[in-house]
Amino acid sequence: MDFLVKFGAGLSDNGCRENFNKYLLPNAEVIYRVAFRLCKTSQGAEDLVQETYYLALKNFHQLKDPERCKYWLFAILRNVFLKDIEKNKNRIEVEFDS
């Protein structure tokens, strides 16, 4: 999961980097596995995990108990996945015969 290491290294704020390394990164493997089960593709799972971690860092101040971070990440992952399904449900795919 190199994309998360690069994501964490790109954080400029030391507080964000500390929260990322201490609370979010240790849960990355299990979050990725769940995302892969939901999406069925590695690219889709990576996109889902990246969006989940972005939202988690952005809203980390709202987390009341950092020890329950894993369950909070699962909730964010589920919401991002459902939002993506809703967005793609309205998309029309057109196939052209050659």
Salt bridges, closest charged atoms under 4 A:
GLU29 OE2 - ARG33 NH1 3.71
ASP84 OD1 - LYS87 NZ 3.88
GLU86 OE1 - LYS89 NZ 3.46
GLU93 OE2 - ARG91 NH2 3.59
